[in-house]
Amino acid sequence: MITGAKIHKNQQTTNFLVKKVIFSLFYLQMLKSWLIFATEMFRMHIAKQFFFLRLVASCTNLF
């Protein structure tokens, strides 16, 4: 009886740990994709800024 309850408790703990690990992995994956998205947006923003600066520079060179 006691061992049955102990096994059940261990199983619950194991289930909790497994759920926690899966959640952590999912969270890390989400975080990673957000970081990639943010860096891409930032790079595009910088590229646009540089393009604008080059455009202005080329226009000023024409005059």
LINHUJO-V189796 format. One record per run of one state. SS is the DSSP state (@ for helix, = for strand, . for the rest). FROM is the first residue (numbers start at 1). LEN is the number of residues. Records with the same first field share a line. If there is no record, write none. Layout:
SS=FROM-LEN ; FROM-LEN
This chain:
.=1-1 ; 63-1
@=2-61
